[in-house]
Amino acid sequence: MPSTPDAHQLVLPTAREPLATTVAAFLAAPLLRGEAVVVVATPEHRRQTAAALVAAGADLAAARADGRYLELDAAATLASFCTDDGPSEELFCTHVVGLVASLAVRFGAVHAYGEMVGLLAAAGHLVAALALEDLWSEAMAELPLRLLCGYPEGSLDGREQVSHVCAAHDVLAPVPSASVAVGLPVGSTAGLLARRTLLGACVTWGLHDVDWVDDVSLLVTELVGNAVRHTEGARALQLDRYGDAVGIVVVDASERWPRSVAPEGLAESGRGLTVVGALAERWGVEPRPGGKAVWARTRPCPVPVTG
């Protein structure tokens, strides 16, 4: 059964939602309908996607038990059909098309999110990435498959083939080019560790504008501080690089949505989401199993990235 006209979709860093939210929106409804879902991504993105799907109401335990929710490592799967000359059509059919066909027989339709083309593009192998896109398109012409492809930030910048890639897709969403995550301790020391993690990431990523870093540090302080004051504490901090901007995600164990709180006196924190709204380009909240994630996207660093 041929796929629908909008079956081949693209993930690029221009949408306003975190990656896991966008991927979950693509995959949650098929899971709830009893159809098959395949996630071929990095370990961290697989974990984030699973959490977002559970938050969206999907029963992943049952789907895994039925064999209709599969999680594959992008690098390992890519290695199974790539040669020195690029993707092998024969091996791709053996290792990928065969799997999709078997799932389609059992569950009627298959929906996949994949980062293999993105790994090739990020490594500079854009010709191979486009060849893999073509193999996917051929498979979708014959199978009931919908595919969302993820390209990392900057992997297509200045490339002649970018118009070819974009023309084959119709959905845009963010994929970070680098990420760092850290668990946070209970109590006031969480803010200190979060700021140190941010400063280290900014140095590594070449984001050196002093005023901008100060603003982002305050933004992280407020997000973590809110979790410390109003929940049982922030559990984790994740930082994602999107070119010259940074995505910040703070996870806590409370399902209660945050609200703005006026600060007391000249306190260095406690200004709640007023500061977050003033410093962030955009921010939001999404449910996570047993709690929530408050996320923010910074404004671009005004000094050219050096790393």
Helices and strands as residue ranges (DSSP letters): E 8-11, H 19-33, E 36-41, H 43-55, H 60-66, E 69-73, H 74-81, E 82-83, E 86-87, H 89-92, I 93-97, H 98-107, E 110-114, H 116-122, H 126-142, E 145-150, H 162-167, E 178-183, H 189-205, H 210-230, E 234-242, E 245-252, H 272-279, E 280-288, E 291-298
